[in-house]
């Protein structure tokens, strides 16, 4: 006995609208949405930096490598020391070798106000010493001024920057108002922090020639 074809079920609402053209349009729209998600910029990791002025330049020091900051004071010279080594000072009963960061970098001295960096430090302000967190003898970097703590994306240094001790270049620094250096002084603001970017110093590379010279003298 021949079987009859099953009767078509009731048409669901909206079935008539799902034509071939409509299905193609839906798939095209989904493809474009997925493609847009794939090209969205990925979040880039940032680093916390202590932004300082060394000579006429603003530079960044990795914050995880900073032990403390204190106002610069006269040091005891070391005979035969490299030009960048200012001398020795005491801090909490421990000797600290103080290195002039601007001299070590070959930076241009600060001779006045610089638009990108703001006004020079007030007359009589001697600068700061940034003590590094490291194994071995204590070393501090003398800077003209500690500006602020900032968070920024660190990129590869631009070609022709010309400094062996530059680890990268920080752009569009975001100032952290809650992390002002303790020794910055009352009323100190972060208006000097450059928004256009600044080099980030590779401290190990910076100190290598000085430490090698010390080992040779020993």
ZADO-1210 file (C-alpha; in nm, 4 decimals, padded with zeros to 6 digits):
<atoms>
<atom x="00.0000" y="00.0000" z="00.0000" code="UNK" pos="1"/>
<atom x="00.1670" y="00.3233" z="-00.1083" code="UNK" pos="2"/>
<atom x="00.2552" y="00.5686" z="00.1691" code="UNK" pos="3"/>
<atom x="00.1306" y="00.9211" z="00.1301" code="UNK" pos="4"/>
<atom x="00.3729" y="01.2113" z="00.1916" code="UNK" pos="5"/>
<atom x="00.3407" y="01.3590" z="00.5419" code="UNK" pos="6"/>
<atom x="00.1360" y="01.6675" z="00.5567" code="UNK" pos="7"/>
<atom x="00.3301" y="01.9894" z="00.6023" code="UNK" pos="8"/>
<atom x="00.3204" y="02.1163" z="00.9561" code="UNK" pos="9"/>
<atom x="00.1939" y="02.4542" z="01.0506" code="UNK" pos="10"/>
<atom x="00.4186" y="02.7397" z="00.9376" code="UNK" pos="11"/>
<atom x="00.5974" y="02.9076" z="01.2294" code="UNK" pos="12"/>
<atom x="00.5867" y="03.2834" z="01.2581" code="UNK" pos="13"/>
<atom x="00.8789" y="03.4411" z="01.0715" code="UNK" pos="14"/>
<atom x="00.9597" y="03.1393" z="00.8548" code="UNK" pos="15"/>
<atom x="00.8524" y="03.3185" z="00.5420" code="UNK" pos="16"/>
<atom x="01.1000" y="03.6008" z="00.6149" code="UNK" pos="17"/>
<atom x="01.4039" y="03.3655" z="00.6283" code="UNK" pos="18"/>
<atom x="01.4621" y="03.3646" z="00.2565" code="UNK" pos="19"/>
<atom x="01.7976" y="03.2745" z="00.1064" code="UNK" pos="20"/>
<atom x="01.8817" y="03.6426" z="00.0698" code="UNK" pos="21"/>
<atom x="01.7960" y="03.7092" z="00.4345" code="UNK" pos="22"/>
<atom x="02.0112" y="03.4201" z="00.5549" code="UNK" pos="23"/>
<atom x="02.3051" y="03.5461" z="00.3462" code="UNK" pos="24"/>
<atom x="02.2642" y="03.8920" z="00.4961" code="UNK" pos="25"/>
<atom x="02.2647" y="03.7532" z="00.8515" code="UNK" pos="26"/>
<atom x="02.5793" y="03.5507" z="00.7858" code="UNK" pos="27"/>
<atom x="02.7551" y="03.8487" z="00.6270" code="UNK" pos="28"/>
<atom x="02.6715" y="04.0655" z="00.9258" code="UNK" pos="29"/>
<atom x="02.8055" y="03.8010" z="01.1660" code="UNK" pos="30"/>
<atom x="03.1258" y="03.7707" z="00.9626" code="UNK" pos="31"/>
<atom x="03.1813" y="04.1464" z="00.9793" code="UNK" pos="32"/>
<atom x="03.1215" y="04.1477" z="01.3562" code="UNK" pos="33"/>
<atom x="03.3752" y="03.8704" z="01.4164" code="UNK" pos="34"/>
<atom x="03.6296" y="04.0439" z="01.1933" code="UNK" pos="35"/>
<atom x="03.5871" y="04.3681" z="01.3869" code="UNK" pos="36"/>
<atom x="03.6481" y="04.1842" z="01.7137" code="UNK" pos="37"/>
<atom x="03.9656" y="04.0351" z="01.5738" code="UNK" pos="38"/>
<atom x="04.1078" y="04.3755" z="01.4814" code="UNK" pos="39"/>
<atom x="04.0283" y="04.5458" z="01.8129" code="UNK" pos="40"/>
<atom x="04.3470" y="04.6790" z="01.9788" code="UNK" pos="41"/>
<atom x="04.4768" y="04.4547" z="02.2542" code="UNK" pos="42"/>
<atom x="04.5489" y="04.5954" z="02.5975" code="UNK" pos="43"/>
<atom x="04.9230" y="04.6595" z="02.6295" code="UNK" pos="44"/>
<atom x="05.1061" y="04.6040" z="02.9572" code="UNK" pos="45"/>
<atom x="05.2276" y="04.9120" z="03.1400" code="UNK" pos="46"/>
<atom x="05.5166" y="04.9773" z="03.3776" code="UNK" pos="47"/>
<atom x="05.5334" y="05.1992" z="03.6825" code="UNK" pos="48"/>
<atom x="05.8146" y="05.4494" z="03.6497" code="UNK" pos="49"/>
<atom x="05.9807" y="05.7097" z="03.8671" code="UNK" pos="50"/>
<atom x="06.0040" y="06.0108" z="03.6365" code="UNK" pos="51"/>
<atom x="06.3036" y="06.2365" z="03.7002" code="UNK" pos="52"/>
<atom x="06.4829" y="06.5206" z="03.5335" code="UNK" pos="53"/>
<atom x="06.8497" y="06.4583" z="03.4551" code="UNK" pos="54"/>
<atom x="07.0007" y="06.7675" z="03.3022" code="UNK" pos="55"/>
<atom x="06.7580" y="06.9040" z="03.0448" code="UNK" pos="56"/>
<atom x="06.5968" y="06.5635" z="02.9883" code="UNK" pos="57"/>
<atom x="06.3147" y="06.3762" z="03.1566" code="UNK" pos="58"/>
<atom x="06.3872" y="06.0069" z="03.2092" code="UNK" pos="59"/>
<atom x="06.2103" y="05.7147" z="03.3702" code="UNK" pos="60"/>
<atom x="06.3520" y="05.4662" z="03.6205" code="UNK" pos="61"/>
<atom x="06.1691" y="05.1351" z="03.6796" code="UNK" pos="62"/>
<atom x="05.9904" y="05.1801" z="04.0095" code="UNK" pos="63"/>
<atom x="06.0546" y="04.8217" z="04.1198" code="UNK" pos="64"/>
<atom x="06.4271" y="04.9018" z="04.1188" code="UNK" pos="65"/>
<atom x="06.3974" y="05.2063" z="04.3491" code="UNK" pos="66"/>
<atom x="06.4614" y="05.1622" z="04.7212" code="UNK" pos="67"/>
<atom x="06.4188" y="05.5207" z="04.8411" code="UNK" pos="68"/>
<atom x="06.4602" y="05.8878" z="04.7490" code="UNK" pos="69"/>
<atom x="06.6237" y="06.1559" z="04.9626" code="UNK" pos="70"/>
<atom x="06.7451" y="06.5140" z="04.9058" code="UNK" pos="71"/>
<atom x="07.0946" y="06.5446" z="04.7652" code="UNK" pos="72"/>
<atom x="07.3659" y="06.6602" z="05.0021" code="UNK" pos="73"/>
<atom x="07.7404" y="06.7153" z="04.9596" code="UNK" pos="74"/>
<atom x="07.9434" y="06.3973" z="04.9113" code="UNK" pos="75"/>
<atom x="08.2973" y="06.2974" z="04.9932" code="UNK" pos="76"/>
<atom x="08.4947" y="06.2771" z="04.6660" code="UNK" pos="77"/>
<atom x="08.6701" y="05.9554" z="04.5697" code="UNK" pos="78"/>
<atom x="09.0207" y="06.0091" z="04.4250" code="UNK" pos="79"/>
<atom x="09.0585" y="05.8743" z="04.0717" code="UNK" pos="80"/>
<atom x="08.6868" y="05.8051" z="04.0374" code="UNK" pos="81"/>
<atom x="08.5048" y="05.8341" z="03.7009" code="UNK" pos="82"/>
<atom x="08.3555" y="06.1732" z="03.6216" code="UNK" pos="83"/>
<atom x="08.0033" y="06.0442" z="03.6799" code="UNK" pos="84"/>
<atom x="08.0790" y="05.9354" z="04.0383" code="UNK" pos="85"/>
<atom x="08.0158" y="06.2389" z="04.2589" code="UNK" pos="86"/>
<atom x="08.1369" y="06.0685" z="04.5737" code="UNK" pos="87"/>
<atom x="08.0181" y="05.8933" z="04.8892" code="UNK" pos="88"/>
<atom x="07.7504" y="05.9863" z="05.1382" code="UNK" pos="89"/>
<atom x="07.6022" y="05.8171" z="05.4423" code="UNK" pos="90"/>
<atom x="07.2422" y="05.7011" z="05.4693" code="UNK" pos="91"/>
<atom x="07.1250" y="05.5199" z="05.7810" code="UNK" pos="92"/>
<atom x="07.4807" y="05.4291" z="05.8728" code="UNK" pos="93"/>
<atom x="07.5491" y="05.2800" z="05.5265" code="UNK" pos="94"/>
<atom x="07.7752" y="05.4306" z="05.2617" code="UNK" pos="95"/>
<atom x="07.6063" y="05.5163" z="04.9331" code="UNK" pos="96"/>
<atom x="07.8001" y="05.5801" z="04.6116" code="UNK" pos="97"/>
<atom x="07.6293" y="05.8705" z="04.4362" code="UNK" pos="98"/>
<atom x="07.6379" y="05.8756" z="04.0551" code="UNK" pos="99"/>
<atom x="07.5371" y="06.1824" z="03.8563" code="UNK" pos="100"/>
<atom x="07.2729" y="06.0436" z="03.6199" code="UNK" pos="101"/>
<atom x="07.2993" y="06.3325" z="03.3727" code="UNK" pos="102"/>
<atom x="07.6765" y="06.2904" z="03.3415" code="UNK" pos="103"/>
<atom x="07.6488" y="05.9124" z="03.3088" code="UNK" pos="104"/>
<atom x="07.3962" y="05.9560" z="03.0261" code="UNK" pos="105"/>
<atom x="07.5822" y="06.2399" z="02.8582" code="UNK" pos="106"/>
<atom x="07.2661" y="06.4507" z="02.8919" code="UNK" pos="107"/>
<atom x="07.2545" y="06.8202" z="02.8125" code="UNK" pos="108"/>
<atom x="07.2783" y="07.0295" z="03.1295" code="UNK" pos="109"/>
<atom x="06.9648" y="07.2154" z="03.2339" code="UNK" pos="110"/>
<atom x="07.0412" y="07.5824" z="03.1705" code="UNK" pos="111"/>
<atom x="06.6940" y="07.7239" z="03.2220" code="UNK" pos="112"/>
<atom x="06.3286" y="07.6637" z="03.1680" code="UNK" pos="113"/>
<atom x="06.2411" y="07.4001" z="02.9117" code="UNK" pos="114"/>
<atom x="05.8841" y="07.4058" z="02.7723" code="UNK" pos="115"/>
<atom x="05.8534" y="07.0268" z="02.7684" code="UNK" pos="116"/>
<atom x="05.9770" y="06.9905" z="03.1249" code="UNK" pos="117"/>
<atom x="05.8447" y="07.3026" z="03.2931" code="UNK" pos="118"/>
<atom x="06.0307" y="07.5521" z="03.5063" code="UNK" pos="119"/>
<atom x="06.3741" y="07.4759" z="03.6535" code="UNK" pos="120"/>
<atom x="06.3971" y="07.3842" z="04.0216" code="UNK" pos="121"/>
<atom x="06.3851" y="07.6748" z="04.2677" code="UNK" pos="122"/>
<atom x="06.7129" y="07.8437" z="04.3491" code="UNK" pos="123"/>
<atom x="06.9037" y="07.6509" z="04.6127" code="UNK" pos="124"/>
<atom x="06.7345" y="07.3182" z="04.5455" code="UNK" pos="125"/>
<atom x="07.0141" y="07.0674" z="04.4988" code="UNK" pos="126"/>
<atom x="06.8168" y="06.7781" z="04.3571" code="UNK" pos="127"/>
<atom x="06.7501" y="06.4265" z="04.4789" code="UNK" pos="128"/>
<atom x="06.9299" y="06.0948" z="04.5164" code="UNK" pos="129"/>
<atom x="06.7439" y="05.7857" z="04.3973" code="UNK" pos="130"/>
<atom x="06.8816" y="05.4857" z="04.5865" code="UNK" pos="131"/>
<atom x="06.8649" y="05.1691" z="04.3784" code="UNK" pos="132"/>
<atom x="06.7312" y="04.8374" z="04.4995" code="UNK" pos="133"/>
<atom x="07.0125" y="04.5957" z="04.4223" code="UNK" pos="134"/>
<atom x="07.2471" y="04.3374" z="04.5719" code="UNK" pos="135"/>
<atom x="07.5918" y="04.4574" z="04.6667" code="UNK" pos="136"/>
<atom x="07.7130" y="04.8078" z="04.7604" code="UNK" pos="137"/>
<atom x="07.4468" y="05.0778" z="04.7776" code="UNK" pos="138"/>
<atom x="07.4325" y="05.3070" z="04.4750" code="UNK" pos="139"/>
<atom x="07.2254" y="05.6209" z="04.4310" code="UNK" pos="140"/>
<atom x="07.1551" y="05.8224" z="04.1176" code="UNK" pos="141"/>
<atom x="07.1670" y="06.1980" z="04.1602" code="UNK" pos="142"/>
<atom x="06.8928" y="06.3681" z="03.9569" code="UNK" pos="143"/>
<atom x="06.8054" y="06.7349" z="03.9226" code="UNK" pos="144"/>
<atom x="06.4535" y="06.6695" z="04.0385" code="UNK" pos="145"/>
<atom x="06.2145" y="06.3821" z="04.1033" code="UNK" pos="146"/>
<atom x="05.8972" y="06.4708" z="03.9135" code="UNK" pos="147"/>
<atom x="05.6441" y="06.1989" z="03.9884" code="UNK" pos="148"/>
<atom x="05.5429" y="05.8361" z="03.9661" code="UNK" pos="149"/>
<atom x="05.3808" y="05.7504" z="03.6332" code="UNK" pos="150"/>
<atom x="05.2403" y="05.4470" z="03.4562" code="UNK" pos="151"/>
<atom x="05.3096" y="05.4096" z="03.0847" code="UNK" pos="152"/>
<atom x="05.3479" y="05.1663" z="02.7983" code="UNK" pos="153"/>
<atom x="05.7197" y="05.1186" z="02.7278" code="UNK" pos="154"/>
<atom x="05.8042" y="05.0720" z="02.3608" code="UNK" pos="155"/>
<atom x="06.1295" y="04.9829" z="02.1872" code="UNK" pos="156"/>
<atom x="06.3587" y="05.2877" z="02.1704" code="UNK" pos="157"/>
<atom x="06.3392" y="05.4856" z="01.8446" code="UNK" pos="158"/>
<atom x="06.6267" y="05.4472" z="01.6007" code="UNK" pos="159"/>
<atom x="06.8973" y="05.7044" z="01.6469" code="UNK" pos="160"/>
<atom x="06.8237" y="05.7706" z="02.0131" code="UNK" pos="161"/>
<atom x="07.1942" y="05.7151" z="02.0624" code="UNK" pos="162"/>
<atom x="07.2047" y="05.5970" z="02.4220" code="UNK" pos="163"/>
<atom x="07.3266" y="05.2536" z="02.5088" code="UNK" pos="164"/>
<atom x="07.1582" y="05.2600" z="02.8506" code="UNK" pos="165"/>
<atom x="06.8056" y="05.3225" z="02.7179" code="UNK" pos="166"/>
<atom x="06.5776" y="05.0213" z="02.7644" code="UNK" pos="167"/>
<atom x="06.2748" y="05.1697" z="02.5909" code="UNK" pos="168"/>
<atom x="06.0584" y="05.4729" z="02.5372" code="UNK" pos="169"/>
<atom x="05.7553" y="05.5554" z="02.7507" code="UNK" pos="170"/>
<atom x="05.4670" y="05.7310" z="02.5801" code="UNK" pos="171"/>
<atom x="05.1616" y="05.9086" z="02.7188" code="UNK" pos="172"/>
<atom x="05.2536" y="05.8715" z="03.0831" code="UNK" pos="173"/>
<atom x="04.9623" y="05.8595" z="03.3251" code="UNK" pos="174"/>
<atom x="05.0474" y="06.0417" z="03.6466" code="UNK" pos="175"/>
<atom x="04.9534" y="05.8692" z="03.9702" code="UNK" pos="176"/>
<atom x="04.8617" y="06.1445" z="04.2172" code="UNK" pos="177"/>
<atom x="04.8551" y="05.8962" z="04.5021" code="UNK" pos="178"/>
<atom x="05.2207" y="05.8027" z="04.4677" code="UNK" pos="179"/>
<atom x="05.4088" y="06.1299" z="04.5076" code="UNK" pos="180"/>
<atom x="05.7662" y="06.0685" z="04.6265" code="UNK" pos="181"/>
<atom x="05.7866" y="06.1218" z="05.0018" code="UNK" pos="182"/>
<atom x="06.0767" y="06.3657" z="04.9716" code="UNK" pos="183"/>
<atom x="05.9248" y="06.5724" z="04.6917" code="UNK" pos="184"/>
<atom x="05.8340" y="06.8403" z="04.9416" code="UNK" pos="185"/>
<atom x="05.5106" y="07.0072" z="05.0447" code="UNK" pos="186"/>
<atom x="05.2994" y="07.1460" z="04.7648" code="UNK" pos="187"/>
<atom x="05.4966" y="06.9647" z="04.4973" code="UNK" pos="188"/>
<atom x="05.2848" y="06.8858" z="04.1941" code="UNK" pos="189"/>
<atom x="05.3479" y="06.6796" z="03.8844" code="UNK" pos="190"/>
<atom x="05.2974" y="06.9524" z="03.6230" code="UNK" pos="191"/>
<atom x="05.6485" y="06.8862" z="03.4931" code="UNK" pos="192"/>
<atom x="05.5776" y="06.5264" z="03.3909" code="UNK" pos="193"/>
<atom x="05.6068" y="06.5179" z="03.0103" code="UNK" pos="194"/>
<atom x="05.3033" y="06.3885" z="02.8241" code="UNK" pos="195"/>
<atom x="05.4956" y="06.3399" z="02.4986" code="UNK" pos="196"/>
<atom x="05.7105" y="06.0555" z="02.6274" code="UNK" pos="197"/>
<atom x="06.0576" y="06.0002" z="02.7681" code="UNK" pos="198"/>
<atom x="06.3362" y="05.7374" z="02.7661" code="UNK" pos="199"/>
<atom x="06.3397" y="05.4600" z="03.0259" code="UNK" pos="200"/>
<atom x="06.6837" y="05.3836" z="03.1654" code="UNK" pos="201"/>
<atom x="06.8363" y="05.0363" z="03.1755" code="UNK" pos="202"/>
<atom x="07.0062" y="05.0740" z="03.5134" code="UNK" pos="203"/>
<atom x="07.2198" y="04.7587" z="03.4829" code="UNK" pos="204"/>
<atom x="07.3664" y="04.8734" z="03.1522" code="UNK" pos="205"/>
<atom x="07.4154" y="05.2258" z="03.2873" code="UNK" pos="206"/>
<atom x="07.6161" y="05.1051" z="03.5872" code="UNK" pos="207"/>
<atom x="07.8188" y="04.8353" z="03.4092" code="UNK" pos="208"/>
<atom x="08.1127" y="05.0616" z="03.3087" code="UNK" pos="209"/>
<atom x="08.1310" y="05.2158" z="03.6562" code="UNK" pos="210"/>
<atom x="08.1232" y="04.8789" z="03.8316" code="UNK" pos="211"/>
<atom x="08.3823" y="04.7398" z="03.5911" code="UNK" pos="212"/>
<atom x="08.6087" y="05.0316" z="03.6690" code="UNK" pos="213"/>
<atom x="08.5669" y="04.9756" z="04.0404" code="UNK" pos="214"/>
<atom x="08.6545" y="04.6075" z="04.0009" code="UNK" pos="215"/>
<atom x="08.9651" y="04.7014" z="03.8044" code="UNK" pos="216"/>
<atom x="09.0778" y="04.9384" z="04.0775" code="UNK" pos="217"/>
<atom x="09.0239" y="04.6651" z="04.3343" code="UNK" pos="218"/>
</atoms>
